[in-house]
């Protein structure tokens, strides 16, 4: 036969569960805050950009951008 729990025991258990849920929700809210996500992404990107591979990618992107800009300037001069 199951023992009857006292109302105070049930209240205490509910309060404990509510407190644990509040802590979990606060942790999730902190982890998913837009400002934190942006800051984490910026930090990660900066760290990757400092690696040799990151520097090579940035150099390649800069070179590509420069070539595209020169091409567009030449095209616009031809169309005049």
N, C-alpha and C positions, 0 to 999 in steps of 0.2 A: 504494500500500500504506500502510495506516494505521500510524503509529508507535506503538510500545508506550510507555505511560507508566510511569514509575517508581512504585513503591508509595509512596515519600515524597511525590511530587507529588499522588497521589490523596489521601493522608492530609491534606496541607496544604489541598487544595481542600475536603475534607469539613469540616475544622475551621473554615475560613473561612465556609462555608455555615452551619454550626452556630452560629457567632457572630452572623452576620447574622440568622438565624432567632430567636435568643435576644433580640436587640435589638428585632426586630419584635414579638415576643410581649410583651415588657416595655412597649413603647409602647402596644399594644392594651389591655393590662391597666390601664395608667395612665389611658387615655382612657375606659375603661368602668367604672372603679371607682365603686361606688354613691355614695360620699361626694362624689366629684368631680361626678357627674351632678347630685346634689342641690344642691351649691353653685353649679354653672353655671345650673341652673334658677332658683334664688333670685336670683342676680345679674341674670339676664335679666328676671325678673318685676319686680324693683325698678326696673330701668332703664325698662321699659315703663310702670310705674306713675307715673313722674316726667314722662312726656310729657303734653301737653294731652289727648290721646285717652285715655290711661290714667287720668288724673284724672277725666275724664268717666265712664268706665266704673265706676270705684270709687264715684263719687258716685251713679250710677244704681243700682248694686248695694246701696249703703247705704240709699238711699231705698226700694227694693223690700223690703229686709229689714225696715225700719221699718214699712212699710205692712202687711206680712204679720204682724208681731208684734202690731200694734194690732188687726188683724182677729181674730187668735186670742184676744186678751184679751177683746174684745167678745163673741165667740162663747161663750167659757167663762162669761162673766157672764150671758148670756142663758139658758144651760142650767141655771143654779142655781135 
